[in-house]
Amino acid sequence: MSGGRASSQKGEAAEKKLAGPYAKAVQALFDFLKTMTGPSALIDFVEQGPWRDADADVRAEILALVDAVIIRRRERIGLAPFDDALPDRPLNVFLVLREHLFPPDGGATRGVARFDQTDPLTERLNHAKRRTHAS
């Protein structure tokens, strides 16, 4: 099987996973990604979407889609495609979204423990978590 065909089949499988009950939300995400203003807006948009209640395959496809957009934007402005946070630094957008879409099963994880650090994005995330838990 050629790489092009495998890629095409993977794309078709992703489309099927994202169709059905999530079709409108996926289209809204595509539209948002075209005009996205920054990382906080992306986090807000994904957190407000229906993804957390979706099955793991759908959440993985959403995370992969967002990751691809982040990589393209970073490369377009001359940055390295990946920028994973060091242990003493706040989480990057991808890691924040990964934790939102795939929350840890109890106990402190590397990222959860680091949410105690103070920076504007972390503060917004902490506020959003408190708001979510209060609901």
Summary of the structure (lengths in Angstrom):
residues: 135
radius of gyration: 15.9
end to end distance: 49.3
largest distance: 50.8
contacts: 317
relative contact order: 0.11
helix: 70%
strand: 0%
